[in-house]
Amino acid sequence: MSSQRRIGRAFSLLEIVLVIGLLAILSALAVPNLLRQLTDEKLPGSARELRSLLSMTRAKTMLDGKRHRIRFPRGDEIDARGGSRQPIVERENEPFEDPGVFEPVLAAWARDVVLRDGIWCMEVRLGRPNLDDELVQQMQEEFHLRMQGIGDDFDPLFPPVVFDLDGTSEWATFVVTNGPEDTEDEDDLPRSAVIEVIMDGMTGLIWLQRPFAESEKEMLLENNWPPVLRRDFLTQRLLTEEDVLEIQETKVR
């Protein structure tokens, strides 16, 4: 009797094969979607990590009472991860004896991976964002001249962002992308391949924003609206006037 019960509970070879086949089909359907989701998350995830690093650097500046800065590697310089894509956090350790001399911060928070594989920063723009390209270019040139006047060496596309003792800094926009690394202009990339990490240097607030389409820029210019929505905006659908009015009426928390 017990032998018959054991036989009754056993699985046939056909049932096992069917279960394995079903699992294989489900895996074949699920794994590509999972890999695609992980890939799609790399860009916004990197942008969020960069925002966290900026906020942490600002907080450490006020806590330590010493100026900090964030910059990207120059030329053949190596970052803390052995590559050339990760931001470098530095501190002015001796402001009286060696003013303007910044040394790398060795704490773990400053040396962790920020930009994931395939993600890189193609430009750092200082100053409040503006839709007037000529004005933006003029602001960048004026800042470059100021930096050269104090002898600091940097790539014009990647000026350092310096946090003063009270945590304030210049407005800064970090343009991060998953596009080809030989791309020189973000306009050559689809909007979905670029995220602008925009930091209000006075308040320390930081937003993630995709680039605007030409029609969106025209709408903002016609209504004299600023190009910073002051809220994360990564959706790819076109921005409408109703969207902007709703965003402006939403309190910043």
N, C-alpha and C positions, 0 to 999 in steps of 0.2 A: 504493500500500500504506500509506504513512504517513498519507495522508488518511483511509483507512478506519479506521486505529487511532484517530485523533483523534475521528472520529465515534462510534466504539464507546465511548469513555470519556466522552462528553458526557452531560449530564442533560437529560431531556425537560422540557418546561414543566409537565407534569402532576406529575412527581416534585418539582420545585421548589415548586409550589403545595402539595403534600401536606406537605412538610417545614415550610414556613412556617405552614401551618395547625396542624400538630402543636406547633410552638414556641409559637404563640399560645394553644393550649389549655393547655399546661403553664404558661405565664406566668399565665394567668387563674386557674389553681388555686394556684400557688405564691405570687404576689404578695400576695393578701389574707392568707394565713397568715403571711407574713413581716411584713407591716404590723401584724398582730394581735400577733405576738410582740414586736415593737419597742414597741408600746403597752403591753403587759403588763409589759415590763421597766422602764418608766419609774419606777414606784413603788419596787420593790426597788433599782433602780440608784441612785435619789436617796438612799435610806436608806443605802446603802453609801458614797456620796460624803459624806454628812453624818458618818458614822462616821469616815471618813478625815480630815475636817476637824477633828473633835474631837481625834483622836489627834495630829494635826500641831500643833494649838494647844497641847496639853498638853506635847509635846516641846519646842516653841519657848519655852514659859514657863520650863522648866528650863534650856534652853540659854542663853537671854538673861539669865536672872536677874531678869526683870521680869514682873509680873502681866499676864495676858492675860484677855480675856473674849470670849464669843460671845453675840450677841443678835440679835434681828430688828428691822427698821425700825420706828420709832415713827410713827404717824399718816401724814402725807404725806412722810415721809423717804424718800429714794431710796437704794437699795443700789448696790454697785459696778458692777452690770450695767445700771443705769438703770431698774430696776423696784422692786418693794417686797416680793419674796418671798425673796430670797437672804439667808442669814445674814451678819452683819457681824462681822469679827474686829477687836478693838481691843487696844491695849497701854498700860499705865501707864508712860509714858516718863520722867516725873520724879516718882518716888514720894516724894521728900523735899520738893521745892519745890512740887509740885502733887499732893499725895496724892489719890487717887480720881478723877483726871482721866485718862480713857482716850482715845486717839487712834487713828484707823483704821490698820490694818496695810496697807501698799501693795504688799507682795510679791505676786507672781503667784499663789502657792499660796493666799493668803487672799482673792483676788478672782475666782477661777474659778467657773464655774457648778456649783452643788451640787444645787439642786432643778430638775429639768427641766420643760419646758412642761407645764402642767396639774397640777403637783405643788406643794403648799404645806404649810406647818406650821400646824396649827390650834391648838396649845397647847404650852407648855413647863411641865412640872411639876417642881418641885424637891423633894428629899427622897426617901427610899427608898420604892419603890412599895409600896402597901398595898391590900388588897381592901376595907378599911373606908372607904367614901366620906366619912363624917363626919370621920374622923381625917385623911384626906388634905386635906379642905377646911380643917380647923383648922391643919394644918401650913403650908398656902399662905398663910393669913391672917397667921400669925405671921411668916413670912418677909417678907411685904409690909410689915408694920409695921416690921421691922428696916431694910428698905431705905429706907422713907420717913423713918426717923429719921436717916439720914445724908444725906438730901437728894437721893438718886438718883431720876431721873424715868424711868418705864418703864410699859408696858402690863401690868396685872396678869396677863394671859394669857401674856405673853412676858417673864418676868424674865430678866435676864442671867445667864449661867453664868460665874462667875469662877474662874480657875485661880490658886492661890497659887504661891509660888516653888518649892515642892517638887512641883508638878504636881497636887496634890490639889484637889478642889472638892466642892461639894454633889453628892449623887446627882441626876441629871437625866433626865427622860424627854421626848423630843421626839416629838410625835404628828404624823406626816406622812401625807398622804392625797392621793388623786386625785379626791376627791368634790367636789361643788359648793362654791364659795368662800363661800356664804352659810350653810353648815352651822355650827351653834354647838355641837353635842354629837356626839362620836364614836359614841355609842350609836345615833344616827340613821342611821349608815352601815353597810353590810355589812362583815363582818370582812375580806373580801378587798380593801376599799378603804382600809384603815388599816394602818400599820406603826408600832410604837413603838420608837424608838431609845433604848435604856436604857443609861445610863453609870453605872458604879460609881465615884463620885468619889474614893474612896480608892485603888483599884488602877488606875484608868484603863481597865479592861476594859469593852467595849461590846458589846451584843447587839441583834439585830433580832428583834422578837417581835410577832406579830399579837395583837389583843385577844382575851381569853378569852370564850367563850360562858358563859351563866348556869350551865349544868350543870357546866362546867369550874371556874368560881369556887366553886360549892358543894362540889365534890370537893376542891379545894385547902383550903378552910376546914375541912371535916370532918377532914382529915388533918393540919391545922396546917402545911401546906406553904407556903413563900413564893411570891409571884406572879412571881418572876423565875427563869426556868429556867436561866439562866447558859449558854445555848447558843442559837444562832439557831433560831427556830421560826416558820416562815412557812406550813407546810402547813395546808390548810383542813379536814382531817379532825379530828374531835373528839379531844382529848387523853384518854388513859386512864391509870389508875393504873399500869399496866405501863410506859407511856411515861415517866411521871415518875420511877419507881424506876430505870429504865434510865438516864435522864439524870443522876440524882443519883449513880449509881454510876460514871458516866464522868468521868475526871479532866479538869479544866480545863487546857488547854495554852496 
